[in-house]
Amino acid sequence: MAIKVYIDQGHNPSGFNTGAEGNGFYEQDITYEVGQRLYRYLSEDPAFEPRLSRPTESTILGTNNASSLRVRVDEANAWGADLYLSIHTNAAENPRATGSEALVYGPSSRVAIGVGEDILAELHLVTGLRNRGIVYRPGLYVLKKTRMPAVLVEMGFISNPQDAELMAYSPDLFALGMYRGLRDYYGV
């Protein structure tokens, strides 16, 4: 049976829950593009069955921040996903902050940690961005309310000009890194 991966392209295209912006780029646009490309990679691989939180560029989930997160988690839970993969960009006051990291619920999240580590390793190989490692974030709704392993990938820093340009102009690199990381973890 195919591995069901729910791809959550973080944030909405407009209104509430739109995400970070930096260096002339918007998180919701970057996550949409990377998610679409990751969906294509997974769709073409018989080992995976992907589903997108935002199948179109104009898809808005929920009516406020809380319901936007709830809709995403509820869809993944109802579908019976094997993995919840949330795609985001990071931001920091320091414009030199750089690299990718993976957020998971906690140290008991063995599958999520393994998936996150493999994705980060592949992202480093294909993008050259620093691997910032695994971060425990038990308070994040999408990590604590899913009924399957969940990983939130912060691909790079939108507040860093080089990271932001790489994410905006080369979304396929990030999709490829995540795809390869998933294949590595699941051994397919």
C-alpha positions as CSV (number, residue, x, y, z in Angstrom):
1,M,0.0,0.0,0.0
2,A,1.2,3.5,-0.8
3,I,2.4,5.8,2.0
4,K,-0.2,8.6,2.4
5,V,1.5,12.0,2.8
6,Y,-0.5,15.0,3.7
7,I,1.4,18.1,2.4
8,D,0.4,21.2,4.3
9,Q,1.6,24.3,2.4
10,G,1.8,26.6,5.4
11,H,-0.4,29.7,5.5
12,N,-3.2,31.1,3.3
13,P,-2.7,33.3,0.2
14,S,-4.5,36.3,1.6
15,G,-6.5,37.6,4.7
16,F,-5.6,35.8,7.9
17,N,-2.8,33.3,8.6
18,T,-0.7,34.6,5.6
19,G,2.8,33.9,7.1
20,A,6.0,35.8,7.1
21,E,7.4,38.2,4.4
22,G,10.9,39.2,3.8
23,N,13.2,40.5,1.0
24,G,10.1,41.1,-1.2
25,F,8.9,37.5,-0.9
26,Y,5.9,36.0,0.9
27,E,5.9,32.7,2.8
28,Q,2.5,31.6,1.5
29,D,3.7,31.9,-2.1
30,I,6.9,30.0,-1.5
31,T,5.2,27.2,0.4
32,Y,2.5,26.9,-2.3
33,E,5.1,26.4,-5.1
34,V,7.2,24.0,-3.1
35,G,4.2,22.0,-2.1
36,Q,2.9,21.7,-5.7
37,R,6.3,20.4,-6.9
38,L,6.6,18.0,-4.0
39,Y,3.1,16.7,-4.8
40,R,4.2,16.1,-8.4
41,Y,7.2,14.1,-7.3
42,L,5.2,12.0,-4.9
43,S,2.3,11.5,-7.4
44,E,4.7,10.0,-9.9
45,D,6.1,7.6,-7.4
46,P,3.9,4.5,-6.8
47,A,5.2,4.2,-3.2
48,F,3.4,7.4,-2.2
49,E,-0.1,8.8,-2.3
50,P,0.0,12.6,-1.6
51,R,-2.7,15.1,-0.8
52,L,-2.4,18.9,-0.7
53,S,-3.9,21.3,1.9
54,R,-3.9,24.0,-0.8
55,P,-4.6,22.4,-4.2
56,T,-5.1,25.8,-5.9
57,E,-3.2,29.1,-5.4
58,S,-6.4,30.8,-4.1
59,T,-7.4,28.1,-1.6
60,I,-8.1,29.6,1.8
61,L,-8.5,27.3,4.7
62,G,-10.7,28.2,7.7
63,T,-12.1,31.6,8.8
64,N,-9.3,32.6,11.2
65,N,-5.9,31.5,12.3
66,A,-7.2,28.8,14.7
67,S,-9.7,27.3,12.2
68,S,-7.1,27.4,9.4
69,L,-4.9,25.1,11.4
70,R,-7.8,22.9,12.6
71,V,-9.0,22.4,9.0
72,R,-5.6,21.2,7.9
73,V,-5.2,18.8,10.8
74,D,-8.8,17.5,10.5
75,E,-8.4,16.8,6.8
76,A,-5.2,14.8,7.4
77,N,-6.8,12.9,10.3
78,A,-10.0,12.1,8.3
79,W,-8.0,11.0,5.3
80,G,-5.9,8.6,7.4
81,A,-2.6,10.1,6.4
82,D,0.6,8.2,7.4
83,L,2.6,11.4,7.6
84,Y,1.7,15.1,8.0
85,L,4.4,17.3,6.3
86,S,4.0,21.0,6.9
87,I,6.1,23.3,4.7
88,H,7.2,26.7,6.0
89,T,9.8,29.4,5.8
90,N,11.6,30.6,8.9
91,A,12.2,34.3,9.9
92,A,14.5,36.0,12.3
93,E,15.5,39.5,13.3
94,N,19.1,38.7,12.3
95,P,19.2,38.7,8.5
96,R,22.3,36.4,8.6
97,A,20.3,33.5,10.2
98,T,20.3,30.7,7.6
99,G,19.5,27.1,7.1
100,S,16.8,24.5,7.3
101,E,15.3,22.9,10.4
102,A,12.6,20.4,11.2
103,L,10.1,20.8,14.1
104,V,8.6,17.7,15.7
105,Y,6.4,17.2,18.8
106,G,9.1,15.8,21.1
107,P,11.7,13.1,21.7
108,S,9.1,10.3,21.7
109,S,8.2,11.2,18.0
110,R,10.6,8.6,16.6
111,V,9.1,8.5,13.1
112,A,8.8,12.3,12.8
113,I,12.4,12.7,14.0
114,G,13.7,10.1,11.5
115,V,11.7,11.7,8.6
116,G,12.9,15.2,9.7
117,E,16.5,14.1,9.8
118,D,16.4,12.5,6.4
119,I,14.7,15.5,4.8
120,L,17.2,17.9,6.4
121,A,20.1,15.8,5.1
122,E,18.8,15.8,1.6
123,L,17.9,19.5,1.7
124,H,21.5,20.3,2.7
125,L,22.7,18.2,-0.2
126,V,20.5,19.8,-2.9
127,T,20.4,23.4,-1.6
128,G,23.7,23.8,0.3
129,L,21.8,25.4,3.2
130,R,23.0,24.6,6.7
131,N,21.2,21.7,8.5
132,R,20.0,23.3,11.7
133,G,18.7,20.0,13.0
134,I,15.6,18.9,14.8
135,V,13.7,21.2,17.2
136,Y,11.1,20.0,19.7
137,R,7.9,22.1,19.6
138,P,5.1,20.3,21.5
139,G,2.9,23.4,21.6
140,L,2.4,23.7,17.9
141,Y,-1.2,22.7,16.9
142,V,-0.2,20.8,13.8
143,L,2.3,18.7,15.7
144,K,0.1,17.9,18.7
145,K,-3.3,17.4,17.1
146,T,-2.4,15.1,14.3
147,R,-3.0,11.4,14.7
148,M,0.0,10.5,12.6
149,P,3.7,11.5,12.8
150,A,4.0,15.1,11.9
151,V,7.0,17.2,10.7
152,L,7.1,20.9,10.1
153,V,10.0,21.8,7.8
154,E,11.4,25.3,8.0
155,M,13.1,25.3,4.6
156,G,15.2,28.5,5.1
157,F,15.0,32.0,6.4
158,I,12.8,34.4,4.4
159,S,14.5,37.2,6.4
160,N,17.9,36.1,4.9
161,P,18.3,37.5,1.3
162,Q,20.2,34.5,0.0
163,D,17.9,31.9,1.6
164,A,14.8,33.9,0.4
165,E,16.0,34.1,-3.2
166,L,16.9,30.4,-3.2
167,M,13.4,29.4,-1.9
168,A,11.6,31.8,-4.3
169,Y,13.6,31.1,-7.4
170,S,14.4,27.4,-7.0
171,P,11.4,25.8,-5.3
172,D,12.1,22.6,-7.1
173,L,15.3,22.1,-5.2
174,F,13.4,22.1,-1.9
175,A,10.7,19.8,-3.2
176,L,13.4,17.4,-4.5
177,G,15.2,17.5,-1.2
178,M,12.0,16.6,0.7
179,Y,11.1,13.9,-1.8
180,R,14.5,12.3,-1.5
181,G,14.3,12.5,2.3
182,L,11.0,10.7,2.3
183,R,12.3,8.0,0.0
184,D,15.4,7.6,2.2
185,Y,13.3,7.3,5.4
186,Y,10.8,4.9,4.0
187,G,13.4,2.8,2.1
188,V,11.7,3.1,-1.3
